[in-house]
Amino acid sequence: QVQLVESGGGLVQAGGSLRLSCAASGRTFSSYGMGWFRQAAGKEREFVATINWSGGRTYYADSVKGRFTISRDNAKNTVYLQMNSLKPEDTAVYYCAATAQVVSSSLNGYNYWGQGTQVTVSS
């Protein structure tokens, strides 16, 4: 089993930056692909970014390309989401997820989920 805990959410002004962290249970973390998803109030949960086990492959939703960066540090059992040039439409609860399979943009491709962290971007 893998347990995930997100942190780093909060309130930020439009145009600002924020870095989210997701700490995972240590056992075999480096074997898992990781993803970030978000869910705005009243909306469906949507894909944000994903990174494979080695960190050599990344993929981003069109809405965040050029602004967000996903990375991982397997020695620290942690995945990050650096968010720059934030917009009010980025406001959502952000979730990290892990998969023992190949990474994808599909929700049902992930085996484990964190409880989420709130990100609010003000105008």
Kinemage of the C-alpha trace (Angstrom):
@kinemage 1
@onewidth
@group {chain A} dominant
@subgroup {mainchain}
@vectorlist {calphas} color= white
{ca gln a 1} P 0.000 0.000 0.000
{ca val a 2} L 1.037 3.575 -0.717
{ca gln a 3} L -0.185 6.572 1.276
{ca leu a 4} L -0.024 10.101 -0.153
{ca val a 5} L -0.248 13.435 1.673
{ca glu a 6} L -0.413 16.757 -0.198
{ca ser a 7} L 0.794 20.074 1.206
{ca gly a 8} L 1.584 23.599 0.050
{ca gly a 9} L -1.881 24.798 -0.885
{ca gly a 10} L -3.186 28.190 0.121
{ca leu a 11} L -4.325 31.601 -1.070
{ca val a 12} L -2.285 33.422 -3.715
{ca gln a 13} L -2.830 36.441 -5.960
{ca ala a 14} L -3.264 36.081 -9.710
{ca gly a 15} L 0.125 36.022 -11.400
{ca gly a 16} L 1.785 34.560 -8.343
{ca ser a 17} L 3.439 31.202 -7.748
{ca leu a 18} L 2.931 28.247 -5.464
{ca arg a 19} L 4.644 24.883 -5.047
{ca leu a 20} L 2.692 21.814 -4.009
{ca ser a 21} L 4.324 18.756 -2.478
{ca cys a 22} L 3.094 15.190 -2.198
{ca ala a 23} L 4.825 12.980 0.349
{ca ala a 24} L 4.474 9.240 -0.188
{ca ser a 25} L 5.081 6.201 1.958
{ca gly a 26} L 8.629 5.102 1.338
{ca arg a 27} L 8.288 1.508 0.251
{ca thr a 28} L 8.924 1.108 -3.506
{ca phe a 29} L 7.963 4.731 -4.228
{ca ser a 30} L 10.485 4.957 -7.055
{ca ser a 31} L 8.584 2.249 -8.955
{ca tyr a 32} L 5.399 4.351 -9.225
{ca gly a 33} L 4.322 6.837 -11.801
{ca met a 34} L 2.785 9.974 -10.295
{ca gly a 35} L 0.119 12.422 -11.356
{ca trp a 36} L -1.540 15.647 -10.276
{ca phe a 37} L -5.265 16.247 -10.735
{ca arg a 38} L -7.579 19.032 -9.642
{ca gln a 39} L -11.256 19.552 -8.955
{ca ala a 40} L -12.919 22.950 -8.896
{ca ala a 41} L -16.157 23.489 -6.992
{ca gly a 42} L -19.053 21.994 -8.914
{ca lys a 43} L -16.760 20.551 -11.592
{ca glu a 44} L -15.382 17.141 -12.518
{ca arg a 45} L -11.908 16.157 -11.421
{ca glu a 46} L -9.453 16.816 -14.258
{ca phe a 47} L -5.927 15.887 -15.244
{ca val a 48} L -3.125 18.386 -14.633
{ca ala a 49} L 0.258 16.660 -15.065
{ca thr a 50} L 1.993 13.303 -14.810
{ca ile a 51} L 5.553 11.984 -14.475
{ca asn a 52} L 6.891 8.469 -14.888
{ca trp a 53} L 8.911 6.522 -12.318
{ca ser a 54} L 12.302 7.764 -13.521
{ca gly a 55} L 11.220 11.362 -14.111
{ca gly a 56} L 12.215 11.122 -17.760
{ca arg a 57} L 8.714 11.528 -19.167
{ca thr a 58} L 6.236 14.277 -18.308
{ca tyr a 59} L 2.897 15.302 -19.733
{ca tyr a 60} L 0.689 18.345 -19.072
{ca ala a 61} L -2.852 19.409 -19.697
{ca asp a 62} L -3.089 22.157 -22.312
{ca ser a 63} L -4.511 24.531 -19.720
{ca val a 64} L -1.293 24.487 -17.657
{ca lys a 65} L 1.445 23.993 -20.265
{ca gly a 66} L 4.200 26.551 -19.901
{ca arg a 67} L 3.038 27.525 -16.410
{ca phe a 68} L 3.216 24.353 -14.295
{ca thr a 69} L 6.127 21.935 -13.811
{ca ile a 70} L 5.928 18.464 -12.303
{ca ser a 71} L 9.037 16.879 -10.783
{ca arg a 72} L 9.987 14.161 -8.334
{ca asp a 73} L 12.703 13.345 -5.840
{ca asn a 74} L 12.686 9.614 -5.235
{ca ala a 75} L 15.265 9.885 -2.453
{ca lys a 76} L 12.733 12.010 -0.542
{ca asn a 77} L 9.674 10.021 -1.654
{ca thr a 78} L 8.137 13.264 -2.885
{ca val a 79} L 6.550 14.643 -6.045
{ca tyr a 80} L 6.166 18.384 -6.662
{ca leu a 81} L 4.001 20.686 -8.722
{ca gln a 82} L 5.494 24.124 -9.306
{ca met a 83} L 2.725 26.499 -10.365
{ca asn a 84} L 3.609 29.858 -11.910
{ca ser a 85} L 1.519 32.638 -13.463
{ca leu a 86} L -1.509 31.451 -11.548
{ca lys a 87} L -4.974 32.398 -12.749
{ca pro a 88} L -8.311 32.481 -10.900
{ca glu a 89} L -9.428 29.509 -13.000
{ca asp a 90} L -6.656 27.448 -11.371
{ca thr a 91} L -8.634 27.569 -8.119
{ca ala a 92} L -9.385 23.981 -7.109
{ca val a 93} L -8.550 21.176 -4.739
{ca tyr a 94} L -5.359 19.574 -6.024
{ca tyr a 95} L -4.795 15.836 -5.633
{ca cys a 96} L -1.724 13.704 -6.169
{ca ala a 97} L -2.027 10.103 -7.304
{ca ala a 98} L 0.221 7.091 -7.823
{ca thr a 99} L 0.099 4.191 -10.247
{ca ala a 100} L 2.014 0.940 -10.497
{ca gln a 101} L 1.044 0.888 -14.174
{ca val a 102} L 2.049 3.225 -16.982
{ca val a 103} L 1.205 6.872 -16.384
{ca ser a 104} L -1.809 8.388 -18.112
{ca ser a 105} L -4.230 11.298 -17.980
{ca ser a 106} L -7.109 9.027 -16.945
{ca leu a 107} L -8.412 9.063 -13.375
{ca asn a 108} L -9.045 5.325 -13.300
{ca gly a 109} L -5.442 4.566 -14.220
{ca tyr a 110} L -4.237 5.436 -10.718
{ca asn a 111} L -4.245 3.121 -7.722
{ca tyr a 112} L -3.686 5.532 -4.825
{ca trp a 113} L -4.882 9.049 -4.028
{ca gly a 114} L -4.138 11.735 -1.487
{ca gln a 115} L -6.849 13.727 0.287
{ca gly a 116} L -6.124 16.941 -1.589
{ca thr a 117} L -4.966 20.471 -0.825
{ca gln a 118} L -6.925 23.656 -1.570
{ca val a 119} L -5.455 26.245 -3.928
{ca thr a 120} L -7.277 29.569 -4.217
{ca val a 121} L -6.169 32.250 -6.684
{ca ser a 122} L -7.619 35.723 -6.161
{ca ser a 123} L -8.002 38.431 -8.798
